[in-house]
């Protein structure tokens, strides 16, 4: 039982990171009806920028974190929307999706050439210790990831559902034309969505990099699993992305423990196929109708 | 009159370009500069660059300057094959690299067919069992290293059972297949046998599994970055049993990345700048001064690879590609003959090496050599 609990907590911690990235997928989907294929790199890059700021400016960790995160939010929150999404969306969803693929390569190769091809140590704000829960040794780092990720997701849910600004954002996502008629500053709402997406990526990056280490290729795995999580949970629902992330994280951990580590990468893919076959809109997703 | 001088000088300079090109010997290094092998490959490349700079500064090989070219394989076997073929097509004198055993296995037949020596950094036992007369190691084979580790686990650690964690690639599988029979021979039970993936980021589940196996010791055989991630996960899960490994587990990059989690790790080390051999320490100082980071064993391996080519060429007193392999096979290179080889090294007929090695421990974030082990065939 203790062993099972340990696997479960480890799975939830990893799943929480996937959930943060998966929510980013759903936010971009809701506002632009496209998939951001650079979502994994969005999680990879903040950690690299923080380390780069420390290296370039000789800054202490807190200042490096501030510079790196601010640079990321500006360039990949505001900048992404203004320079990639806005010009491309006019030409349809497909060109935009392809543009995000290109962005993913640029971010990955840029991190490799501009910083390092090797993994780098990323400081942890939590000590590497364990506590005993029902006889299982639980890592404080995993508990911190779970606590912070859930707090952020709860805050996002509260913001979207409980504030005027959040409801305007929701209205924009559901029907931009009607929202505009109602006087909602649609452009600003869309921009806010992209900044929130970038902020979620920053949180995921800071939480996971002490464990995964900061490396240019980290986005590959995170992006793939977050994508699976978003589809499993329901691409058009923030709650679905949360559930999907947790399911994928737990399934991955349990597969490594009880099936085989050699096939662990295949297990979430099998889960994806099963969900698509049985419930194509995802476990918590809603069916969408389109007029042609 | 002045214009005549200018024309004459230009012509002279133009004519001298091919002559300069002829005074060079081209070496192509095919190596993992990105992807899963980036840490190993970067060290290997720097070691090569250091050796080339030294040799060129002293007049080159038989009077020819070395022209070194590095091709990034991105740790991909397909890219490695293409890069080795390109190196041969471009007239390389010998192929240096790669470091990872999988890409070596995928590319070694190309150099063999061209009858060109390929000097590699891989440790997988299977590489030199295929009768390739043109493949040469710069490190001990797993076949040589694993008996030493099994003895250490039995006699020093006094382990009755061992958990084995390994990376599921040619390197890791070769190590796993070499250590398990040695453990059995030593009467040590394998409590759990855990395979992990190359490039794996999350080792929490693996660490939990190993902790619950409750073995007397853990044998860790992973690539550098994965070693660091595993050590961190092991610390997070509170694994307190001795963590024992081979050279990759105690490398400088692993110690840097794993931080405190690396302290207490022990194992067998083929090459180390911490070894009680002045030439190794001198190499370490030169390397750090040039590249501003501490080299691991791959830096030493890359450095030695170039000196193996130099020694073989000077031994045969001519530039003969096939002759390099023929000269290296079965040779013993002594530092008194070629200081760049750093320690006496015997190259066996199949390309394996025999030389002294070391036992080490990580203490306060530093690799400390605790014993020197003799050559298998002194």
Interface residues (C-beta under 8 A of the other chain):
Chain A: X3 X6 X7 X10 X11 X13 X14 X112 X117 X118 X119 X120 X121 X128 X129 X130 X137 X139 X140 X141 X142 X210 X211 X212 X213 X215 X216 X217 X218 X221 X252 X253 X256 X257 X260 X261 X262 X264 X265
Chain B: X33 X34 X35 X38 X39 X42 X168 X194 X195 X196 X197 X199 X201 X202 X204 X205 X206 X208 X209 X211 X212 X225 X228 X229 X232 X233 X235 X236 X237 X238 X253 X256 X257 X259 X260 X261
